[in-house]
Every structure is written in C-alpha cells, then in structure tokens.
Amino acid sequence: MASPRLETFCCPNRDASTEFVITFQPLFFGAICIGSASLSFIFSILQMLPKRRGYRRLGQYPLPKPASSSRILFIISICDILGCAGIIVRSSIWLGLPNLVRGINVANNSDMWPEVFCVGSAMWIQLFFSASFWWTFCYAVDVFLVVRRSAGISTIILYHMITWGLAVLLCVEGVAMLYYPSISSCENGLQHAIPHYITTYAPLMLVLIVNPTLFARTVSAVTALLKGRQGIYTKNERRLGTEIKMRFFKIMLVFFICWLPNIINESLLFYLEMQTDIKASDLKNIRNTALITWFIMGILNPMSGFLNTLAFHGWTGFDVDCSLQRRRELAWDSASTSAAKVGGYNPIVGSTLLYQSHVQEPKNMTGKNIKGNGQPASDAISVLSEGNGHTWLQSRDNGNGNSRVYPGW
C-alpha cells in the first residue's frame, strides 16, 4: 500500500501510532498486500494487452496514433503496475526475511542493508503512486483544455516534465526532511514528520478536490459542443454525452474508494499520536477504526491499478492476440493489393476509419465546418470518447464531395 507510514517505519525511534499499526498482525497484513497487489498486477497487464475483439474498425486498416488522453491513461496504468510491483517485492521480503525487518528496529545498527531496503522500497512505492496521482490530475486538465480550447493532441512532453518532476521533487524533499540529519533522528518532533506527510498527500488531495470540478466543467462543455455540431441534440449525441459523464464518474469513484481510506486512517493516527497514552480505554473505538482502515488500505491501494483500467476501458476480456500487429500489417497489404485489382478504386479514400482526434468536422449547407462555441468540436468529442468503446466513422462520397460523420457503437 502507499502510506507515509512506510517511510516512518524505517525509523528505529518511530512514533507510537506507527508502531501500533505496523506491528498488528504483520504476517497477515503482508499476505493481504501480496495477494491484492499480485491480482492487480496480473489483471492490469491483462487489461492492457491487445485483444482480438478489442478493435472496432470499418474494413481492416491500421489505426492512427492515439491522442494525448489515451497516452495519459496508459501511463497511469504503468505507474500503478510499477507501484504494485514494489508492494509485492517489499511484502515478500518482509514475510520471507524476518531478520531483515527486525534489523530496522535496532538503533545504531552496523548493518545498513535493512534500512536501505526499507527506505528504497518505500520511496519506490510512494514515487510511482504519487506519479499516478499527478497523471490523473493532468488527464483532467487535458480533457478540459481540449474541450474548452480545442487543443487537439496536447504537448505530452510538458505533462511528463510536470508529473515526473513534481513526483520526484516532492518524494525526495519529503524523505530528506523526515530523515534529517540522520535516519535515527526522524520522529523526534513534528517538524520532521509534517513536511513529509504534506508532500505525500498533496497530489492525492489535489485530485480529490480539483478533478471533480474539472470533470464537471468538461461535461458541461461537452453538452454544448454536441448540441453545436449540427444544431440538434439527437439520441446519439445524448448517449455519447451520458457515457462520457459516466466515464468521468467511474474514474473519480475508483479514486475515492481506493484512496479515501488513506485520509481517514492518517487523521485517526495523527489523533492517536497527539494523545499521551494511545492504549487508553476511551480510545478503543478509534484504535479499532484505525486498524480497520489500515487493512482496507492494504487491499484497496494496490487494487487501484486494476480498478483504474476498468474505469478507463471497461473489461477487455481474456482473448489476447499477441500477433495483432502482424495481422494488421497483412490486412493493410491485402486491402491495398485487392484495391488495385478492382477498377482502380481505392477503399482507403472511399471509406475511412477516423479514430480519436482524426475525425473530420461535420459541414453545414454552405460547406463550412460546424463549431461549438467557435471551436472545432470533433477533436474534443473524439478525444473524450477514446478508450470508451466509441469509434467515429466517416463515409465519403468521392463523386460529389459530401461527407457525413456518425458514431459507431
């Protein structure tokens, strides 16, 4: 799981509340973490593998390069997978090498490897889950900018600089403040712990507070764009708007379910830490609630990777096609060859699959592109619908130049 208590656990003089949750049924807790992280790791990779029935296309033509929002969702899944891998390794070492874990509790221990492993594994987990939070925030910003400004394929390099830069900076700064001037001096006052907890939970709170607002404003703009495409709001537009809204809702629902227990648990542990005796009888309910949320975190934090893929793409199934790229290339070659044999007609020009941000603008009677709020609508709508089971198809009539765009469900 991802909690700043993991770094605090590496301190020989850790606080009483951290000692309380870490030492309660450690073998059972480690087994839960391994099981949850392993399931999430396996199913997340399975979700991301190409499927035989995972592409809806008109004819057999290769799909264009995905827009930035698809790449962001892919990177979020990669960060979650790497975070789960860190949980699996750390929990396995805790269960398989108990002597290594016991060495962390010894002050002035000459063997540095227990502390190196503890700090290294905790930073690995914290870094990639923190990066996942920043990428989730960037996804909300990206879809909002695409709809409001018709940004098209945004600058993915800028997102990389922001997310990885902030994730590394905050992680290193928080750990340095916690262990300053040495690892044996941490938790000798709140001035060590508070900066570390702030840098850990800042991106989490940012997503919890800002993303719902950005998604709500994006949905409102999407409705205006859909109505402005042809001046009417048909059943297809209404269905697409509803599914985009549901997609945002599922993303935030998964995030709240998986990470809200961290906020609750941390609040309870901070309250216990401020008490003179955390084992007092009047604090029994708070201790029990802290333990319950602690074990819930051990289950839900690693499962966020798999649940995110369900929110992004739905269940893609087990029908993995490892030879998909080869089959697509062969299909393209065969289509081109057959086109040359049939009276010189090229199906690539006659009927084209337009996917994601490559949708042509619908045209009005004067031949001008229809825009919503003065902005091209197709880029915005197609970017939001990508990865959600939507494919936008375009049918061209080479004779008179007329074209129409309609969604393929």
C-alpha positions as CSV (number, residue, x, y, z in Angstrom):
1,M,0.0,0.0,0.0
2,A,1.0,3.6,-0.3
3,S,1.3,5.4,3.0
4,P,3.8,7.8,4.5
5,R,3.9,5.5,7.5
6,L,6.1,3.2,5.4
7,E,8.9,5.7,5.5
8,T,8.3,6.3,9.2
9,F,8.5,2.6,9.8
10,C,12.2,2.8,8.7
11,C,13.0,5.0,11.7
12,P,14.2,3.0,14.8
13,N,12.6,5.6,17.0
14,R,9.3,5.7,15.2
15,D,6.2,7.1,16.9
16,A,3.7,5.1,19.0
17,S,0.9,5.2,16.4
18,T,3.1,3.9,13.6
19,E,4.4,1.2,15.9
20,F,0.8,0.3,16.7
21,V,-0.5,-0.3,13.2
22,I,2.8,-1.8,11.8
23,T,3.1,-4.4,14.5
24,F,-0.5,-5.6,14.5
25,Q,-0.7,-8.9,12.7
26,P,2.2,-8.1,10.3
27,L,2.2,-11.6,8.7
28,F,-1.5,-11.4,7.9
29,F,-1.2,-7.8,6.7
30,G,1.8,-8.7,4.4
31,A,-0.1,-11.6,2.9
32,I,-3.1,-9.4,2.2
33,C,-0.8,-6.9,0.5
34,I,0.9,-9.5,-1.6
35,G,-2.4,-11.1,-2.7
36,S,-4.1,-7.8,-3.6
37,A,-1.0,-6.4,-5.4
38,S,-0.5,-9.6,-7.3
39,L,-4.1,-9.7,-8.5
40,S,-3.9,-6.1,-9.5
41,F,-0.6,-6.6,-11.3
42,I,-1.7,-9.6,-13.3
43,F,-5.1,-8.2,-14.3
44,S,-3.8,-4.7,-15.1
45,I,-1.3,-6.2,-17.6
46,L,-4.0,-8.5,-19.0
47,Q,-6.3,-5.4,-19.5
48,M,-3.5,-3.6,-21.4
49,L,-2.7,-6.5,-23.8
50,P,-4.2,-6.3,-27.3
51,K,-7.4,-8.3,-27.8
52,R,-8.7,-10.0,-30.9
53,R,-12.1,-8.4,-30.4
54,G,-10.9,-5.1,-28.9
55,Y,-11.0,-3.0,-32.1
56,R,-14.0,-1.7,-33.9
57,R,-13.0,-0.7,-37.4
58,L,-14.5,-0.2,-40.8
59,G,-12.6,-2.5,-43.1
60,Q,-9.1,-3.7,-41.9
61,Y,-7.0,-0.6,-41.8
62,P,-4.4,0.4,-39.2
63,L,-5.5,2.8,-36.5
64,P,-3.8,6.3,-36.3
65,K,-1.7,7.3,-33.4
66,P,-3.7,7.8,-30.2
67,A,-4.3,11.3,-28.8
68,S,-2.7,12.5,-25.6
69,S,-5.5,11.5,-23.2
70,S,-5.1,7.8,-24.3
71,R,-1.3,8.0,-23.6
72,I,-2.0,9.6,-20.2
73,L,-4.4,6.7,-19.3
74,F,-1.7,4.2,-20.4
75,I,1.0,6.0,-18.3
76,I,-1.3,5.9,-15.3
77,S,-1.7,2.2,-15.7
78,I,2.1,1.7,-16.0
79,C,2.6,3.8,-12.8
80,D,0.1,1.7,-10.9
81,I,1.7,-1.6,-12.2
82,L,5.2,-0.4,-11.0
83,G,3.7,0.6,-7.7
84,C,2.2,-2.9,-7.3
85,A,5.5,-4.5,-8.2
86,G,7.1,-2.5,-5.4
87,I,4.4,-3.7,-2.9
88,I,4.9,-7.3,-4.0
89,V,8.7,-7.2,-3.5
90,R,8.6,-5.3,-0.2
91,S,5.9,-7.6,1.3
92,S,7.6,-10.7,0.1
93,I,10.9,-9.6,1.7
94,W,9.0,-8.8,5.0
95,L,7.5,-12.3,5.0
96,G,10.5,-14.2,3.7
97,L,13.3,-12.5,5.6
98,P,12.0,-11.5,9.1
99,N,15.6,-11.0,10.3
100,L,16.0,-8.2,7.8
101,V,12.9,-6.5,9.1
102,R,14.0,-6.9,12.7
103,G,17.2,-5.2,11.9
104,I,15.3,-2.0,11.2
105,N,14.3,-1.7,14.8
106,V,17.9,-1.8,16.1
107,A,19.3,1.7,16.8
108,N,22.9,2.3,15.7
109,N,22.9,-1.0,13.7
110,S,26.1,-1.6,11.8
111,D,24.3,-3.4,9.0
112,M,22.9,-0.7,6.7
113,W,21.0,-3.1,4.3
114,P,17.8,-3.3,6.4
115,E,17.4,0.5,6.4
116,V,18.5,0.8,2.7
117,F,15.9,-1.8,1.7
118,C,13.2,-0.2,3.9
119,V,13.8,3.4,2.6
120,G,14.3,2.3,-1.0
121,S,11.2,0.2,-1.3
122,A,9.1,2.8,0.4
123,M,10.3,5.5,-1.9
124,W,9.7,3.3,-4.9
125,I,6.1,2.7,-4.0
126,Q,5.5,6.3,-3.0
127,L,7.1,7.7,-6.2
128,F,5.0,5.7,-8.7
129,F,1.7,6.1,-6.9
130,S,2.4,9.8,-6.5
131,A,3.2,10.0,-10.2
132,S,-0.1,8.2,-10.8
133,F,-1.9,11.0,-8.9
134,W,-0.2,13.7,-10.9
135,W,-1.0,12.0,-14.2
136,T,-4.7,11.6,-13.1
137,F,-4.7,15.4,-12.5
138,C,-3.1,16.0,-15.9
139,Y,-5.8,13.9,-17.5
140,A,-8.5,16.1,-16.1
141,V,-6.6,19.2,-17.2
142,D,-6.0,17.7,-20.7
143,V,-9.6,16.8,-21.4
144,F,-10.8,20.2,-20.1
145,L,-8.4,22.1,-22.3
146,V,-9.3,20.0,-25.3
147,V,-12.9,20.8,-24.9
148,R,-12.6,24.5,-23.9
149,R,-9.8,25.4,-26.3
150,S,-9.9,22.6,-28.9
151,A,-6.3,21.9,-28.1
152,G,-6.2,18.6,-30.1
153,I,-3.2,16.5,-29.3
154,S,-1.7,18.3,-26.3
155,T,2.0,18.5,-25.5
156,I,2.7,15.2,-23.8
157,I,6.3,16.2,-23.1
158,L,5.1,19.1,-20.9
159,Y,2.9,16.6,-18.9
160,H,6.0,14.4,-18.5
161,M,8.0,17.3,-17.2
162,I,5.3,18.3,-14.7
163,T,4.3,14.9,-13.4
164,W,7.7,13.3,-13.0
165,G,9.4,16.5,-11.9
166,L,6.9,17.1,-9.2
167,A,6.7,13.5,-8.1
168,V,10.5,13.1,-7.8
169,L,10.9,16.6,-6.1
170,L,8.2,16.1,-3.5
171,C,9.2,12.5,-2.8
172,V,12.9,13.3,-2.3
173,E,12.2,16.5,-0.3
174,G,9.7,14.8,2.0
175,V,12.1,11.9,2.7
176,A,15.0,14.2,3.2
177,M,13.0,16.3,5.7
178,L,11.9,13.1,7.5
179,Y,15.4,11.6,7.9
180,Y,17.3,14.9,8.5
181,P,20.0,14.9,9.9
182,S,20.1,11.1,10.1
183,I,17.6,8.2,9.9
184,S,18.0,7.7,13.6
185,S,16.7,11.2,14.3
186,C,13.4,11.0,12.5
187,E,10.2,11.4,14.5
188,N,12.0,13.5,17.2
189,G,9.4,16.1,16.6
190,L,6.6,17.0,14.2
191,Q,9.0,19.3,12.3
192,H,10.3,16.1,10.7
193,A,7.0,14.3,10.0
194,I,4.7,17.1,8.9
195,P,6.6,18.2,5.7
196,H,6.9,14.5,4.7
197,Y,3.1,13.9,5.1
198,I,2.3,17.1,3.3
199,T,4.4,16.3,0.3
200,T,2.9,12.8,0.2
201,Y,-0.7,13.8,0.4
202,A,-0.6,17.0,-1.7
203,P,-1.1,15.3,-5.1
204,L,-3.8,13.0,-3.6
205,M,-5.8,15.9,-2.2
206,L,-5.3,17.8,-5.4
207,V,-7.0,15.0,-7.4
208,L,-9.8,14.6,-4.8
209,I,-10.6,18.3,-4.7
210,V,-9.8,19.7,-8.2
211,N,-10.6,16.8,-10.6
212,P,-14.3,16.6,-9.8
213,T,-14.6,20.3,-10.6
214,L,-12.7,20.0,-13.9
215,F,-14.7,16.9,-15.0
216,A,-18.0,18.7,-14.2
217,R,-17.0,21.7,-16.3
218,T,-15.8,19.4,-19.1
219,V,-19.1,17.6,-19.1
220,S,-21.0,20.9,-19.4
221,A,-18.8,22.0,-22.3
222,V,-19.3,18.6,-24.0
223,T,-23.0,19.1,-23.9
224,A,-22.7,22.5,-25.6
225,L,-20.3,21.0,-28.2
226,L,-22.6,18.1,-29.0
227,K,-25.6,20.5,-29.5
228,G,-23.5,22.7,-31.7
229,R,-22.3,20.0,-34.1
230,Q,-25.5,20.2,-36.2
231,G,-27.7,22.4,-34.2
232,I,-29.7,19.4,-32.8
233,Y,-29.3,17.1,-29.9
234,T,-30.1,13.6,-31.2
235,K,-30.2,10.3,-29.4
236,N,-26.6,9.5,-30.4
237,E,-25.3,12.8,-29.0
238,R,-27.3,12.3,-25.8
239,R,-25.9,8.8,-25.5
240,L,-22.3,9.9,-26.1
241,G,-22.6,12.7,-23.6
242,T,-24.0,10.3,-21.0
243,E,-21.2,7.8,-21.5
244,I,-18.6,10.5,-21.3
245,K,-20.2,11.7,-18.0
246,M,-20.2,8.1,-16.7
247,R,-16.6,7.6,-17.6
248,F,-15.5,10.6,-15.5
249,F,-17.8,9.4,-12.7
250,K,-16.2,5.9,-12.7
251,I,-12.7,7.4,-12.7
252,M,-13.4,9.5,-9.6
253,L,-15.4,6.7,-7.9
254,V,-12.4,4.4,-8.2
255,F,-10.1,7.1,-6.9
256,F,-12.3,7.9,-3.9
257,I,-12.8,4.2,-3.0
258,C,-9.1,3.3,-3.2
259,W,-7.6,6.4,-1.6
260,L,-10.1,8.0,0.8
261,P,-9.3,5.3,3.4
262,N,-5.7,6.8,3.5
263,I,-7.0,10.2,4.5
264,I,-9.3,8.7,7.2
265,N,-6.5,6.4,8.6
266,E,-3.9,9.2,8.7
267,S,-6.3,11.5,10.5
268,L,-7.0,8.8,13.1
269,L,-3.3,8.0,13.6
270,F,-2.4,11.7,14.0
271,Y,-5.1,12.0,16.6
272,L,-3.7,9.0,18.5
273,E,-0.2,10.4,18.1
274,M,-1.3,13.5,20.0
275,Q,-2.6,11.5,22.9
276,T,-0.5,10.8,26.0
277,D,-1.5,7.1,26.0
278,I,-2.8,5.6,22.8
279,K,-3.8,2.4,24.7
280,A,-6.3,4.2,26.9
281,S,-9.7,2.5,27.1
282,D,-11.6,5.6,25.9
283,L,-9.6,5.4,22.6
284,K,-10.5,1.8,21.8
285,N,-13.0,2.7,19.1
286,I,-10.5,5.0,17.4
287,R,-7.8,2.3,17.5
288,N,-10.1,-0.3,16.0
289,T,-11.2,2.1,13.3
290,A,-7.5,2.9,12.5
291,L,-6.7,-0.8,12.2
292,I,-9.7,-1.5,10.0
293,T,-8.8,1.3,7.6
294,W,-5.2,0.2,7.7
295,F,-6.2,-3.2,6.4
296,I,-8.6,-1.7,3.9
297,M,-5.7,0.4,2.6
298,G,-3.6,-2.8,2.2
299,I,-6.4,-4.2,-0.1
300,L,-7.6,-1.2,-2.0
301,N,-4.4,0.8,-2.6
302,P,-2.8,-2.0,-4.8
303,M,-6.2,-2.8,-6.4
304,S,-6.3,0.8,-7.7
305,G,-4.3,-0.2,-10.8
306,F,-6.8,-2.9,-12.0
307,L,-9.9,-0.8,-11.0
308,N,-8.5,2.1,-12.9
309,T,-8.2,0.0,-16.1
310,L,-11.9,-1.0,-15.6
311,A,-12.8,2.7,-15.3
312,F,-10.8,3.7,-18.3
313,H,-11.6,0.9,-20.7
314,G,-14.1,-1.5,-19.1
315,W,-13.4,-5.2,-19.0
316,T,-11.4,-6.1,-22.2
317,G,-11.6,-9.9,-21.7
318,F,-9.1,-12.7,-21.9
319,D,-8.9,-13.0,-25.7
320,V,-5.3,-11.8,-26.0
321,D,-4.0,-11.5,-29.6
322,C,-0.2,-11.4,-29.5
323,S,0.1,-11.3,-33.3
324,L,-2.2,-8.3,-33.7
325,Q,0.3,-6.0,-35.2
326,R,1.4,-8.6,-37.8
327,R,-2.2,-9.3,-38.7
328,R,-3.0,-5.6,-39.1
329,E,0.0,-5.2,-41.4
330,L,-1.1,-8.2,-43.5
331,A,-4.6,-6.9,-43.7
332,W,-3.4,-3.5,-44.9
333,D,-1.2,-5.1,-47.6
334,S,-4.0,-7.3,-48.7
335,A,-6.5,-4.4,-48.8
336,S,-4.1,-2.3,-50.9
337,T,-3.5,-5.2,-53.3
338,S,-7.1,-6.0,-53.8
339,A,-7.9,-2.3,-54.4
340,A,-5.5,-2.2,-57.3
341,K,-7.3,-5.1,-58.9
342,V,-10.8,-3.7,-58.8
343,G,-11.0,-1.0,-61.4
344,G,-8.5,1.3,-59.7
345,Y,-10.9,2.2,-56.8
346,N,-9.1,2.7,-53.5
347,P,-11.2,1.9,-50.5
348,I,-8.8,3.8,-48.3
349,V,-10.1,7.0,-50.0
350,G,-13.7,5.9,-50.4
351,S,-14.3,4.8,-46.8
352,T,-12.1,5.7,-44.0
353,L,-12.0,4.9,-40.3
354,L,-11.5,8.1,-38.3
355,Y,-10.4,7.3,-34.7
356,Q,-10.0,9.6,-31.7
357,S,-8.7,13.0,-32.8
358,H,-8.8,12.3,-36.5
359,V,-12.5,12.9,-37.0
360,Q,-13.4,15.4,-39.8
361,E,-15.6,18.3,-38.9
362,P,-19.3,17.9,-40.0
363,K,-20.3,20.5,-42.5
364,N,-23.3,22.7,-42.9
365,M,-25.1,23.6,-46.1
366,T,-22.5,26.2,-47.0
367,G,-19.7,23.7,-46.8
368,K,-18.2,25.4,-43.7
369,N,-17.1,23.4,-40.6
370,I,-19.6,23.4,-37.8
371,K,-18.1,24.6,-34.5
372,G,-19.3,24.7,-30.9
373,N,-18.6,27.9,-29.1
374,G,-16.3,29.0,-32.0
375,Q,-14.2,25.9,-31.7
376,P,-13.8,22.7,-33.7
377,A,-15.9,20.1,-32.0
378,S,-14.7,16.8,-33.4
379,D,-11.3,16.8,-31.8
380,A,-12.8,17.4,-28.4
381,I,-15.5,14.8,-28.6
382,S,-13.4,12.1,-30.1
383,V,-10.6,12.6,-27.5
384,L,-13.1,12.2,-24.7
385,S,-14.7,9.1,-26.2
386,E,-11.5,7.3,-26.9
387,G,-10.9,4.1,-25.0
388,N,-14.6,4.1,-24.1
389,G,-15.9,1.8,-26.8
390,H,-16.6,4.6,-29.3
391,T,-15.3,4.7,-32.9
392,W,-16.1,7.6,-35.1
393,L,-16.7,6.5,-38.7
394,Q,-16.6,8.8,-41.8
395,S,-18.2,7.9,-45.1
396,R,-17.0,9.9,-48.1
397,D,-18.6,10.1,-51.4
398,N,-15.9,10.8,-54.0
399,G,-18.4,11.8,-56.6
400,N,-19.9,15.0,-55.0
401,G,-17.6,15.6,-52.1
402,N,-20.3,15.2,-49.5
403,S,-19.4,13.5,-46.3
404,R,-21.0,12.7,-43.0
405,V,-19.7,11.7,-39.6
406,Y,-21.5,9.3,-37.4
407,P,-20.6,7.3,-34.3
408,G,-20.1,3.6,-34.5
409,W,-21.3,1.8,-31.3
